[in-house]
Amino acid sequence: MKVVIAGCVKNCGKYLDKTLGFIDSLRAYFPESKVIFAFDKSNDNSWEKLAQYKDRNSGDVDLLVCGNNNRHRTINIAGARNSVMTRISLEYPDYDMLCFLDMDDIVNGSLKTETLDAVFKLEWDALSFNRERYYDIWALRMDPYLCSCWGFGTTHDVMYKMQGEINNRLKGLTDSELLPVKSAFNGIAFFRLDKFRNSRFTGLYEPDLDFINPFDKAYKPSNEDCEWVGFYNDARKTHPDLKVVITPLKLY
């Protein structure tokens, strides 16, 4: 299996030693792998650390420089991720899988290769993982929570409700079961490129026509939304039966 491992970097310098070590563990598990970093202007030593990593792994690492200056943070992140997708289309058209991971302090443990052994025996198109605290509620869309958690205001009660629900659902699964969702990331995820190669991120809110408000609160979304939601929506334009799932297993 040929895998692209990718991450977006902005002011992540103090975390990069651990994250790059984790990437090395992934590369050891997937011998045929390439690494792509999308770097945005930073005020720390992120560039130096990425450049050193590229020098140590000549030929296997692409270091892209992004010029994202939109006032919306989500659009900037989407632009960085899209630069990765464009590079894959141009340089790695024969690769099978994409692994996107956050480059800050989220992925902060040792790789559990037994988890990879287990999940790659199962059927899915996009797979993300459980962790000690399921934190990535903004990227999460699952029935009946098909909306941005921040569309109800900046209080955290809706986020806590969704967080409790996802934890309970994952606890109810066996190790070989998967939870179907519409969108999820949670810090690291794998994507089969035959379904996602032409998908792109937006960072903008896209109304869900099937959305029914599950809370006794007014819903007022902003123009921004988590970039992962648009990525999955774009993939479904050509693959309406897309299998987006979360495993109850932890990857680190």
Secondary structure by P-SEA (a helix, b strand, c coil): cbbbbbbcccccccaaaaaaaaaaaaaaacccbbbbbbccccccaaaaaaaaaaaaccccbbbbbbbcccccaaaaaaaaaaaaaaaaacccccccbbbbbbccccccccccaaaaaccccccccbbbbcccccccccccccccccccccccccccaaaaaaaaaaaaaaaaccccbbbbbcccccccccccccccccbbbbcbbbbcccccccccbbbbbcccccaaaaaaaaaacccccccccccccccc
